[in-house]
Amino acid sequence: MLHSSPSTARRCLLIGLLAILACPPAFAHRKNKGKKNKFQQRNSTHLGNNHQRQESQLFQQLLTNGLKQRQLAEGAYILNQYPKAISHYNQSLKHYKSALMKSEERKKDSLRSLMAIIHDNIADIYRTQKNYDQAAQYYTLAFEKWKRIPNHQRNEALSCHNLALTYQYQGNYPKAIKQHQFFLKE
């Protein structure tokens, strides 16, 4: 499998990514030009900080839930419980998609990377089950995500290669050749 082996290096990378994503944003301080009295300033600052804190907690909860589902999926995969693994991966994707909507711009690429890895993992499961149509669909999703993330050409190339192999296993040699040629051009 491309990304789902439970190696220590990958787990450290994932934990590092989650630590980066979980950092609370720095609070922006606005200069007030005397339009509000001190009581109003204190209340509005307090309410603003509470809202930011709640958003940050929700974001962290979504990441935590996504990670838990991903770990359950990896365990199910190791036990050859493929439908259960796919279900957990899809739950993980749902949490990451929600977190992506609530994240700051600097965190979006890290979330997209996690989602691309999950798409690759789901595709690997479908390919293992010889469900090549579903595998091709998920490899395509992963490939499209990797293309949008800077400095991930290696992962993009692996998804492209895996998609070509899937077409080859299907016996769809023209598509496999086209995908390999695309891979070589990049």
C-alpha positions in Angstrom: 0.0 0.0 0.0 1.1 3.5 -0.7 0.5 5.3 2.6 -1.3 3.1 5.0 1.4 0.9 6.6 1.6 1.8 10.2 5.3 2.8 10.2 6.7 4.9 12.9 7.9 7.6 10.4 4.4 8.1 9.0 2.9 8.3 12.5 5.5 10.9 13.5 4.8 12.9 10.4 1.1 12.7 11.0 1.5 13.7 14.6 3.7 16.6 13.5 1.1 17.7 11.0 -1.6 17.6 13.5 0.5 19.6 16.0 1.0 22.3 13.4 -2.7 22.3 12.6 -3.7 22.4 16.2 -1.8 25.6 17.1 -4.2 28.3 18.1 -4.1 31.3 15.8 -2.5 34.5 17.1 -5.1 36.9 18.2 -5.2 40.1 16.1 -5.2 43.3 18.1 -7.1 46.2 16.7 -6.5 49.8 17.5 -9.6 51.4 18.8 -9.9 55.1 17.9 -12.1 56.0 20.9 -15.4 54.9 19.4 -16.1 52.6 22.3 -15.8 53.2 26.0 -13.5 50.9 28.0 -16.4 48.6 29.2 -17.5 48.1 25.5 -13.9 47.4 24.5 -13.5 44.8 27.2 -16.8 43.1 26.4 -16.2 43.0 22.6 -12.6 41.7 23.1 -13.8 39.1 25.5 -16.6 38.0 23.1 -14.2 38.0 20.1 -11.6 35.9 22.0 -14.4 33.4 23.1 -15.5 33.1 19.5 -12.0 32.5 18.3 -11.4 30.0 21.1 -14.6 28.1 20.3 -13.6 28.0 16.6 -10.1 26.7 17.5 -11.6 24.0 19.8 -14.1 22.9 17.1 -11.2 22.7 14.6 -9.1 20.7 17.0 -12.0 18.3 17.7 -12.6 17.8 14.0 -8.9 16.9 13.6 -8.9 14.6 16.5 -12.0 12.8 15.2 -10.5 12.5 11.8 -7.3 11.0 13.2 -9.3 8.5 15.4 -11.2 7.3 12.3 -8.1 7.1 10.3 -6.4 4.9 13.0 -9.5 2.7 13.1 -9.3 2.4 9.3 -5.7 1.4 9.4 -6.4 -1.3 12.1 -9.3 -2.7 10.1 -7.1 -2.8 7.0 -4.4 -4.8 8.8 -7.1 -7.2 9.9 -8.3 -7.5 6.3 -11.7 -5.9 7.2 -11.8 -3.9 4.0 -15.4 -2.6 4.1 -14.9 -1.5 7.7 -11.6 0.2 6.7 -13.3 2.1 3.9 -16.1 3.2 6.2 -13.6 4.6 8.8 -11.6 6.3 6.0 -14.8 8.0 4.7 -15.6 9.2 8.2 -12.1 10.5 8.6 -12.5 12.4 5.3 -15.8 13.9 6.5 -14.1 15.3 9.6 -11.1 16.6 7.6 -13.4 18.3 5.0 -15.2 20.1 7.9 -11.9 21.1 9.4 -10.8 22.4 6.0 -13.8 24.7 5.8 -12.9 26.1 9.2 -9.1 26.3 8.8 -6.9 29.2 8.1 -5.2 29.4 4.8 -1.8 28.3 6.1 -3.4 25.0 7.4 -5.3 24.1 4.2 -2.4 22.4 2.4 -1.7 20.1 5.4 -5.4 19.1 5.5 -5.4 18.5 1.8 -2.4 16.3 2.2 -4.1 14.2 4.8 -7.2 13.9 2.6 -5.1 12.9 -0.4 -3.4 10.2 1.6 -6.8 8.9 2.7 -7.9 8.8 -1.0 -4.8 6.9 -1.9 -5.4 4.4 0.9 -9.1 3.9 -0.1 -7.9 3.3 -3.7 -5.3 0.8 -2.5 -8.1 -1.1 -0.6 -10.3 -1.2 -3.7 -7.4 -2.3 -5.9 -6.6 -5.1 -3.4 -10.3 -6.2 -3.7 -10.0 -6.0 -7.5 -12.6 -3.3 -7.6 -10.7 -1.4 -10.2 -13.4 1.2 -11.1 -13.6 2.4 -7.5 -9.8 2.3 -7.2 -9.4 4.4 -10.3 -11.9 6.9 -9.0 -10.1 7.3 -5.7 -6.6 7.5 -7.3 -7.9 10.2 -9.5 -9.2 12.1 -6.5 -5.9 11.7 -4.8 -3.9 12.8 -7.9 -6.1 15.9 -8.3 -5.5 16.8 -4.6 -1.7 16.3 -4.9 -1.6 18.5 -8.0 -3.0 21.4 -5.9 -0.4 21.1 -3.1 3.0 22.6 -3.6 6.1 20.4 -3.1 4.3 17.1 -3.4 5.4 16.0 -6.8 6.5 12.6 -5.5 3.1 11.8 -4.1 1.4 13.2 -7.2 3.7 10.9 -9.3 2.8 7.8 -7.1 -0.9 8.4 -7.5 -0.5 8.9 -11.2 1.5 5.6 -11.4 -1.0 3.7 -9.3 -3.8 5.0 -11.5 -1.9 3.7 -14.5 -1.4 0.3 -12.9 -5.1 0.1 -12.0 -6.0 0.7 -15.7 -3.5 -2.0 -16.6 -5.0 -4.5 -14.2 -8.4 -3.7 -15.8 -7.0 -4.6 -19.2 -7.6 -1.0 -20.3 -4.1 -0.7 -21.9 -4.8 2.5 -23.9 -5.7 4.4 -20.7 -2.8 2.8 -18.8 -0.3 3.9 -21.6 -1.8 7.4 -21.7 -1.5 7.7 -17.9 2.1 6.5 -17.9 2.9 9.0 -20.7 1.3 11.8 -18.7 3.4 10.7 -15.7 6.6 10.9 -17.8 5.8 14.3 -19.2 5.4 15.8 -15.7 
